[in-house]
Amino acid sequence: AASPRPCPRLAERWPPDARAWVAALATGKTELPESIGPNTRRRFGAEIARWIDPVRTRDGAPPPFRTCFRLVPPAAPAPGTSHAAPPQAPLAHESVSRASNADATPRVAATRTQPDSPDWAVEILGQASHDPSLLCTSSEILGTDVAAAERLLTDVARATRVFPALSRALQQRQPERFAVTTAEVASFLTETAWLLEESGFGVFIPRERVVRPEQITVRLHAWDQETKGGQPSSGLLGADAIVNYAWEISLGSETLSMQEFRALSQQKAALVAVRGQWVLLDPEQIRRTASALDNAPERMTLRDAVRFSLRDDIAPVQIALGGRLAALSDPSRLAELAPPADLVGQLRPYQQRGYSWLAFLAGLGLGACLADDMGLGKTVQVTALLLAHREAGNPSLVVCPTSLVGNWERELARFAPGLRVGIHHGATRQRTDAFTRWSADLDVVLTTYSLVARDQKLLGKREWKTLVLDEAQNVKNPDAGQSRAVRGLRAGFRVAVSGTPVENHLTDLWSVMEFLNPGLLGPREAFQRRFVVPIERYNQDAPAARLRSIVEPFVLRRLKTDTTIIDDLPEKQEMKVYCPLTREQATLYQATVNEMLERIESSEGIQRRGLVLSTMLRLKQICNHPAQFLEDGSAFTARRSGKLQRLEEMLEEIVEAGDAALVFTQFSTFGERLTRHLQERLGCRAMFLSGATHRAERDAMVTRFCEPHGPPLFVLSVKAGGVGLNLTRAGHVFHYDRWWNPAVENQATDRAFRIGQLRNVQVHKYICQGTLEEAIDALIESKLALADAVVGTGESWLTELDTTRLRTLLELGSGAVEEDE
């Protein structure tokens, strides 16, 4: 546990001796510091003894009983009545005493007939230490033992510090039961009871007769408009469509009519009797709530309904959705749609449910956030939707980070080859009115976040069928230019795709939701006040639950750890991650290719094979990072390498999710530098294992990594870490630079994917698009069935290619460079 630290401002006003003692307590020392003088020591000792005296006797043994206070309500109000009564606030259980059994009914040792009284009263009791269920009246204690009587009267006198009404009991000959006023009961239930408990007393509250404040609920039933024939209306609903609605007010298990609620709002007392129950109220809040319900507009939109639930000046409002809207709060009611006929491949069950969910919200005209865990196939679910939304002359727009443009192009070609896809990116992109004509002949346009901000007017000239934001956390800053730009685009349906919709702060969620369904969560300032401050600063559960209930219908989040999802996943899922070259990388790459091809053409035999392998090695280094190739000690930053930029993005998500990952590279020196860089950038521990690592240190690294809270990242050289290790804590394997031999890569992957692995393993193979890495990968894929026979071992097979084939393999292809925008 953390050491206690007093409030600095409060501590400044303490006497020096008090500050010295608190400082000693903070270090775990219970003795008074030697710097405190003898007089102060005696005074502190007396105060401490007086403070702990209620829980011990003079010989140090526990006292025979504990003084308790029981609140006694008046006779139960007759059902059907509604009138003001002395106020009572409920607590969560019958007895708030820690020592008593809250579920047991205390046995009273001696009973007497209590006088009938229309008022609330407080009884003074003693709770036996040897049997907490045994309660004695104060008259029994006062009449049996002098020491016990003295203790009881002392306790009552001490309790008057927090419950002044007890002074009236001390005026009685035998303080046993006394009446309390409405204000005193209200104070007792909301504050005094807890203070008495913290002071060591027992407190009993009658819970079965009291409705707690949180049990007062207002429900707004909203459903979509229906036709006269009673059938649901067709067409888009949207956040601005008119909905039917009705109010429902509940007090505990009782449902009130609007007339009864209006009558309740006119009561002045804090506690009223309604249908046989005592109900604690905030009279002003109830009055404001009744007024708000009476003044609600006759015609309400779905956005109005959500905004009504966000009001913090009235009682909390819950939204209950009906009609077509019911499936928003209960996805199990969704009808699953068959995937589009021209989708290549088969959707897994959870992916089909995700596609159906997207299509359902699209049909309502409401924005959706697909927030599935990484590796669950968010792209293919969105691709199915894009196929279903294909409409002549009305394309969809996909906005993604620059590093993912190639990924989207390939995934769309793989799963939906029938889609006409165009890329709005780079220096050759359409910049004039011809863009509208160009895009009209396409089904999907791909572009980047930075270009949306730059070409906002151009992209805003048309309304898009579907607008997709991939890695939507890129709009987490609502004031950023690209965030404002995407919010300004027009679209029939909006989708945000992100594994981390809340990356750092709740404001991230507001920004994403503001893109999806503008105005749904209200102004940002109000959102800050209602949710961000109470949740992030004070860790309050109620605002968090309220926010979750509002956004849940629009966010679909599935995790790999979910048993309903994990059964649908393959044991090992491999994916290729295509990364563009930066301008610096492309320049170095092309210069190296030109130089080495001239030398290769004029060489033969073993010299030629050596030059080919040397070229491969150099080009691999350039694809990894210019600093590795140049060896000049220059800055090792993601800005200079498309691969490193993508690795940082993916590892950040993995670390935040509490997962662990292996990163393989064939370069030891580069691996060391990469490890240091990842530690600094991601703020987490990382280890590096190479052939130079001694056996004892190697074993210690493996042990540390396999611990539940070990380092989340383990960078390994393929030769040293590709065999002989059991690293099943990792759920992700990254091949940063390819060995170009499936057997070698599979051996490395099997450090995590092996017996003892209880989770699915995601394997990420990095490829710089348009380079020899992509060309060789395609060559291996074309011969995958014969990989062992054709590729053989190592990379020597590459040296046997003729110069023409080699030139084709090495030259930069289209889309290789991250072009200037």
N, C-alpha and C positions, 0 to 999 in steps of 0.2 A: 504494500500500500504506500501511497505517496505520503511524505512527511507533511504534517500540517504547517501551513504558512499563514500567519495572521495578516489581515488587511493592513497595508503600510500606513494608510492615513489614520486608521484606528490605533495602530500600535504607537504612533507618534505621541498620542495623548496619554499613554499608559505611564505609570511611574517606572523609574529605572529598574526597581526590583522585579516588577511584573514582567517587563520585557526580558530580563535575564532568565526568569523562570520559564517563560514560554519558549525562549530560544533553546533552553536545555531540554524541554519536552519535545521540541521538534527534532532533536538528535537522538531521541529514544531514552533519555535519562529521566527517571521519575523522582530522583532526589533533588532537594532544593540546592541551587548553586552555593558554593562557599562564600561568594561575594555578598550574599544576602545576610544582613545583620541578625543578631539573636532576637531582638524584639519583633522584627518582621517575620522571622521564622516561627515564633510562638503564635503570632496573629494568623499567619497562613495555616499553621497546623490546626488552630481552633476552627477556622472557617472550613477547612477540608473535612474535619471531623463532623462538624454540624451538617455539612452537605451530604456525607455518606451515612449519617446516623440512621435515616429511615430504613436502610436496608441491612442493618446489623444491630446486634445487641451489645451490651457493654463487654461481654466475654468474647465478642467477635463472631458468635454464631448467628445464623439468620434469625430475624424476628419471627414470632409465632404467627403473625398475620400481616397482611398488607392492607392499608386503608384504601377503600374504593368508593366511587361515587356512581350511582345509577340514576339515569334520567327516567322519570316515570311520566308517560303521557296521560292526558285526561282520557276519559272514556272514549272508545272509538266512535268517530262520527258516523251517523247513520248513513248507509248507502243511499245515493241519490241526492244528498245534500251538498251544498257548496257554500261555505261560509268562512269568515275569517276566524283564525284560531291562533293561540300563542305559537310563535314560529318554531320550527324544528328543522335542522339541517341533518341529513343522513350521513352516516359513516359507512364504510364498506362492510363492517361486520358487527355482530352483537357486542363483542367485547374488544376494545382496542388494546387491552392488556396483553403484553407479550407473554406473561407467565400463565395466563389462563387459556383454556381450551375454547376457541371461539365457536366450535360446533357443538359443544356440550351445553346442556341446560343446567345452570348452577342450582345446587340443592340448598335451600335455606334451612339452617339448623333449627331455628325457632321462628314461628310465624305469628303474626297478630293481625287482626282485622284493621285494614287501612281505612282511614276516614275518606268518605267520598268527597271529591273536590273537582270543580270544573277546570282547575288550573293544572299546569305542569308542575312537577315537583322533583326534588332531588333527594335521594336516600343516601345515608352514610352507612357503609357496610365494612366488614372485615373479611378478607379472603385468606383462608387458612394456607399456611406455607406448605404443609405436608400434603394437602389435597386442594388444588386450586378450584375444584368444582364445589367446594364447601364454602358457603357464605354465612356470616353471622351478622345479626343486626347490631347497631351501635349500643342499644340498651343492654344487650347481653354482655358486651365487652365492658361497658362501664360498671355493670353490677357484679362482676365476678372477680376481677383482679386489679389491684391498684396500679401495678406497673403497666398492665395493658391499657387501663383507662388513661393513664398519663400519656402513653404513646399515642393513643387515638386523638386526644385533645390537642397534643402538640402537632400532630399531622394536619388536623383540621385548621389550626391556626396558621401553619406554614402554607397550606393550600390557598388561604385567603389572598396571598400575594398575586396569584394568577386568577382567582375566582372570588372577587370581593363579596359576592352574594352570600358566601359561607359565613360571613360575620354575623348574619342573622341567626344562623344555627347555633353559634356560640352563646347567643343571648338566651337560648333555651336551657332549661334545667338539665335535660338529657338530649343533646343534639342528635336527632335521628332522621327527621324528614322535614323539609321546609319548602314552601311554594316559591316559584320563580316567575318573573315577569316575561312577557313576550320578548323584550329586547335581550334579557339575560339568557333565555333559551337559545335565541339566534346566535348570540355570542358564544355560548357554550358549545353548540354544535359545529360552528365554523372555525373556532379558534381555541377556546378554553380547553376542550377535551384533549386536544393534542398536547397542549402545554402541561396539563396535569399528568398525562402519560409520560412525557419526557422528564417530569419531576419525580417519577417513581411511583405514582399512584395508579390504581386500576380505574378504568372507566368503562361503563356499560351503556350502550345505546340501543334502543329498540329499533332494529332495522326492518322488521317485517311490516311495520306500519307507516314507513316513510318512503316517499319517492325521492330519489336523489336528483340533484340538478341535471346531471348528465342523462337521466332517463326521460327528460322532457325533450321530445323530438318533434320537428316539423318536417314533413315529407312533401315534396313537390312531385306529384305524379305527372309525367309528361309523355305524350305519345303523338306519333305523326298523324297529320290530318287524314281523314278517311273520306271516301266518296259516299254519295247518298246511299249506294247499295251496300255499304258496310265493308267494302273491300279496301285494302290499303291503296293509297294513291301511288301513282307511278312517277317516274322521273326522279331527278336529284332532289334531295331534301336540303342538305347544307345547313351550316350554322345559323343562317339568316332565314330559314324557312319557318313558317308559322306552325306551332304545335298546339294541340289541345292540352289542357292542364287542369289539375284539381289539387286542393290542399288536404292534408291529413295531419292532425295534431294528436300526439299520444303522450299520456302521463303514465309512465310505467307500462302496465298491460292494458290500461284504459285508453280508448279512443274518444276524443271529444268532438262534438260538433262545433262549427264555427260560432254558433250562438253561445255555447258554453265557454268557448275560449275567450270570446269578447267579454263575457261576464267576469271571467277570471282576471282579465287584464284590468278591470276596474277595481279590484281589491287593493287595499293599501298595505295589508300586512304581508310580512315576508313568508308566512306559512299559512296555508289554507287547507281546509278539509274538502276533499273531492271524492265522492263515491266511496266512502269508507277509508280513504287514505289521506295521510298528511303529506302535503306537497310543499317543498321548500322552493321559494321563488326569488327571483330578482324582479321586484314589481316594475321597475322602470324598463328593464329589458323586455318583459312580457308585454308591457304597454306599447313599446316601440314595434315589437313583432306583430301584434294584432293590427296596429296601424299600417305596417308595411303590407300585410296580407290584404287588408281592405283596399289599399291604394294600388295594388298590382294591376298592370294593364289588362284589358280584356283580351287582347291579342298578344301572345308572347312567342318569341323565337327561341330556338334551342340555346342560342348564345345568351339571351336574356335569362333563361332558366339557370344556366351555369353561373352567370354573374350574380343572380339572386343568392345562390348557394355560397358565394364568396363574401357576402356582406358580413361584417364583424360587429355591427351595431345592434343586431337582433339575435334571437336564439339560433343555434346552428340549424341549417337547412340541408336535408338529405334529398337527393334526386333519385326518384324511381322511374325507370324508363319502360315504356310499353310500346305495343305495335311493332313496327320494324325496328324501332330503337332498342327493344328489349335485348337483342343480341349483343349490343354494345357492352352491357353490364354482365351478360351471361353468354360467353362465346360458345358454350356447348349447344346453344340453340341455333348456331349457324348451320346452314345447309352447305355441305362440302361440294365444291364445283369440280367437274372433271377438268384436267389441264387442257390447254389449247391443243388441238389435233396436230398442229405443226411444231410443237415443242419437241426437240430431239432429246431423248432420255426420259427417264421415269422419275417423277417426284417421290420422295419418301413421304410417308404419311404426315409427319409434322410439317413438311414443306407444302404439301397439298392444303393443309389447314391454314398455313400462313398465306398462301395465294388466295384462298377463299376469303380470308379475313380482309385482305387488301381489296379484293373485288367488292366485298360487301360495303366497306367504307367508301369506296369510289362510287358505288351506287347511291349512297346517301349524300355524296358531295362533301364528305368530311375528311380532313387530312389524317394520315396514319404514320406512325413511327415504328418501323420494323427494327427492333433492338436485339435481335438474336445474338447469342454468343458467337465469337469468331469461329469459323469453321462449320457452321450449321447451314450454310448455303443461302445467305441473304440474296446474293446476286441472281441465282436461278429462280427464286420466288418472284423477284421483281421482273425478271425477263419474261416469265409466264404472263404477268400482268401486262407488260408492254405488247406482247403478242395479242392478248385479248383486246387491248385498246387500239390496235392498229386501225387507222382510219385514213382513207385517201385525202391528201391535202391538209391533214391536221396532225403533224408529227408530235412526238414526245421529246422532252429535253432532259438529259442526264448531266448533272453537274458533279464533278468529282475532283480530287486533287490531281495535279499534273501527273504524278507518278502512277496513277491508276487508269489513265486514259487507255493505255495499251491493254491492260487487264480487261476493261469493259469491252473493248473492240473484239478481243479474242473470245471472251465468254459469250457475247452475243452471237458471234459467228459459230460458236460450238453448239449452243443450245437453241438458237433461233436463226439458222442460216437464211431463212426466207425474209428476214427483216432487212430493209434498206437502211444502212447506217452511214451517217456522215460525221466527220470530225471538224468542229469549229475550233481550230487551235493552230498556233504557229503563224509565221509571217505570211503564208499563202492563203490564209482564211479569207472568207468573204467579208468585205468591210462596207459595202454599199447596199443600196436597195435591192441589188441582185440576191442578197441573202434570203429575202422572203421567197423569191422564186426558187432558189436552190433548195431551201429547206422544205418547200411544199412537195418536192419529189421524193422526200425521205420519210421513213417511219420513225427513226430515232436520230437525234443530234447529240453528239457528245461534246462537252466543253469543260472548262476548268473554272474554279472559283475566282481566280484573279481576272479571267477574261469576262466573267459575268459583270464584275465591277467596271471593267474597262469598256465593254460593249453593251452596257445596260440598255441604251436607247435602241440599239439594233435588235437585241433579243426581245425587247419589250414591244416591238411593233406587231407581234402576233400573239394569239392566245394558244398555249400549248395544251395538247390533250392531257398529258401527264407530266408533271415536273418532279424529278427525282433528285434528291440531294444525297450523294454517297459520302460516307464519313461526315455526317451532318454536324459533328462537333466542331467543324470548321466555322460554323455560324454561332458559336457559343458566345461571342462578344457581340451583343445586339447593336453596338454603336459602330462596329467596323464597316467599312465601305462595302465589302462583299456580302455582309449580312443584310444591309439595307437594300442592296441590289437584288438579291434573290427574293426578298419579301415584296419587291415592287413588280416582279414578273407575274403575268396572268396565266392561270392554268385551271383546267377543269377539275384536276385532282392533284394533290400534293403528297409526296412520300418523302420521309426522312429515313435514311438507312444509317444506323450507327450502333456499334456494340457498346458505346459509352455515352448515352444521351445526357448523363450528368457526369461531366469529366472532373470538374473541380468544385463547382458551387451550384446551388439551385438555380441561380440566374441562367446557367447553361440550359436548363430545362425550359425556363420561361422563353428564352430566345428561340429554341427549336419549336415549341408549341405556338409561338407567335407567328412563325413561318407557316406552320401547318393549318392552324385555325385562328386567324388574327382576332385579337381581343378576347379570346375565350378565358384567359387567366387574368383579365383586367390589366390596368396600367402597371408598368414595372414598379413604380413607387409603391403602389398599394400591395403588389405581390411581395415586395421586400418587407413591408410592415407585417403582412399577414402570415407569411410563411418563412422567408429567409431568416429573419431575426429570431423568431421563436424556435425554429428547428435547428439552425446552425449554431446559434449562440447559446440557447438555453436547453437544447436537446428535448423539446417538448413533444410528446407522443401524439396528442390530439391534433395539432396542426398538420403533422406528418401524415396521419391517417386520413385527414380531410383532403389534403392535396393528392394523396394516392387515389382516393375514390374519384377525384375529378379527372385526373389524367389517365387512369387505368383503361378506360374504354378506347383510348386513342394510341396506346403503346402496347406492342406485343413483344414480350421479352421471354425467351426460352434459353435455358442454360444446358450445357453439356452434362452437368451433374444431375439434371432432372431425369428420374428413372423412366418417365414416359418418352423422353427424347433419346436417351443414351442407348435404348434398345434398338432404335432406328438407325443408329450410326454404324458405319463399318468400324472394324477394330483399328484399322489404320487408314487415315484419309490423307492422300497426297495431293498437293496443289502447287502449281507453278506461280511464282510471283514475278511479274515482268516489270522491270525498272528502266527508265530512260537514262541516257547519259547526260551529264551536264555539258555545257559548251566546252569547258576546259577538258573534260574527258574525251569528247569527240575529236577535238583538235589533236590531242596526244595520240589517240587511237589511229586516226588516219595517217598521221606522219609516220608512226611506227610501221603500219602496214606497207606504205609506199617504200620505205627504206628496206624492210626485210624481204619484200617480194623481189626486189632487184638482186639482192644477194642470193636468195634461194634459186632464182632462175639460172644463175651462173655457177651453181655448185652441184655436186653429185655425191652419191653414195652416203657414207656415214656423216660427211660434213653437211649434206643437205638435210638428213634426218635431224641432226643436232640443231641446225638453224630453224627448222620447223618447230621443234619442241621449245626452243628459246623464244620464238615469236609467240607461240601459244602462252608461254609463261608471262611474257611482258604484257600481252593484251589482257590476260586475266587480272594482272595487277592494276592495269588502268581501269578496268571495269570495277574492281574493288574500291579503289580510291587513288587519286593522282599522287597523294603523298607517299603511298607505298611504291609506286613506280619511280618517282623522282628521287626518293631517298635523300631529300634536301632538308629534312626537319621542318617542313612547312606545316601550316595549320591543318589539324585533323578534324575537319568539321563536316557536318551533313550537307552543308550548302554546296560542297564540291563534289558530292557523290550521290547519284540517284539511289544506289543500293543502300548506302548507310542511312539516308533519309527515311526510306521505307522500313528498314530494320528498326530504327528508333520508334517509329509510329506503332509498329506491331508489338514490339517488346513492352512499350509503355502500357498498352492495353492489357497484356498478359500479366505484368507485374501488379497493376492496379486490381486485377481480378484475383490475385493471390495464387496464381499458377507459377510453374517453374518451366524453364526452357533450356535446351542444349543448342549451342551455336557452333557449327563445324566450319573450319577453314583449313586449307592445306598449307598455310604460311604461318610459321611460328612467330616470327617477329611482328607480323601484322596482327596476329591473335593477341599478343601482349598489349599492343597499342589499342586495339579494339576493346579489350576488357577494361582498360583504364578509362577510355572514353565513355563506355556504357555506364560505368559506375558514377562518373561525374554527371552525365546527362540525365540519368534515370533516378539518381539518388538512392541506389540500392547496392547491396553487396554482389560482387561477381568474382568468379575464380577462372584461372586459365591453366590448362594442362597441356604440356607438350612433351616431346621426346626427351627434353632436358630435365624434366621433373623426376626427382629421386623417388624410388619405390615407396618409402615410408611417407613422404609428403603426398604422393599420389593417393595412397590408401586413406590418408587423413582427409584429403579433399573429397573423396567419394563418400566417406562417412559423414562429413559436414553437409554435403549437398543432400544426402538422403534423409537427414533429420527433418522433422515436420516444419521447423522454422529456419531451415538452412538457407543459404544464399539462393535467390530465385534464378540466377543466371550462371551457366557454366559454359565457358568458351573452351573448345578443345581442337587440337590439331587432328586431322582425320587419321593420320598414321598412328599417333600415340593413343588417341581416345576412341578409335573406331572399332576396337576389339577388346574383349576381356573385361568390360565394365558393366555393372548392373546399376543403372540410373533410372529406375522406374518411377521416381518421384516426378520426373519431367513429363508433362502432357503435350509439349511442343518440341519439335526438332527443326532447326534451321540449317540448311546447307547454303552458306553464304557464297562460297565459290564452289563450282561443281567439279567433281573428280572425273566426270564423264565416263564413268563405268558403273552401271547399275548395281553390280555385285558389291563394289566398295561402298557405294552410298547406302545400300540396304544394310550392310554390316554396321555402319555408323548409326543408322536409324534404329537398329535393333538394340542399341544401348538402352533405349527407353521402351521399345516395343518388344517385350520378352516375357517369359513366364514370371509372374508376380506383379505384372502391370494390371491394375484394376480399373484404369480409365482408358478412354480412347486417345490415341496419339495422332496429333496433327503434324504433318510433315510439310514444310515450306521450302521449296526449291527456288532459289533466286536466279533470275536470268536477265541480263541486260538486253533489251529488245533491239533488234537490228544489227546485232554483233555476232561474232563467231559463237558466242554462248547459245544464242537462239538457233543458229544454223546447225550446230552440232546436236543440240537437243532434238531438233526435228529429224535429223539423220538417225539418231538412236531410236526415236519413237517409231520411225518407219520400219525399223528392223528389230523391234522390241521382242518379238517372238523368237528371234534367233540371236538375241543379244550376246549370249555367252559364246556362241560360235563365231559370230561376225566381228563383234567388238573385241573379244578376247579379254586379256587382262591389261591393266595400265592404259596408256594412251598411245602406244607405239603404232596402232593402226592408222592414226592420223598422219604419220610421216610418210605413208605409202601413197597418199593421194597425189594425183598429178597436179602440175602448176595451175592449170585452168580451173580445176575443181577447188584447189586450195584458194585461188584468188576469189572465187565465188563465196567460199566459206568465210573469208576474212574481211571482205569489203563491208563497209557500213551500209545497212539497208534503210528503207524508209521508216520513219517513226523512231529512229534510234536516239535522236537528240531532243532534249528538252528545249524547244525553240524559244527564242525571245518572243514575247507577246507585246 
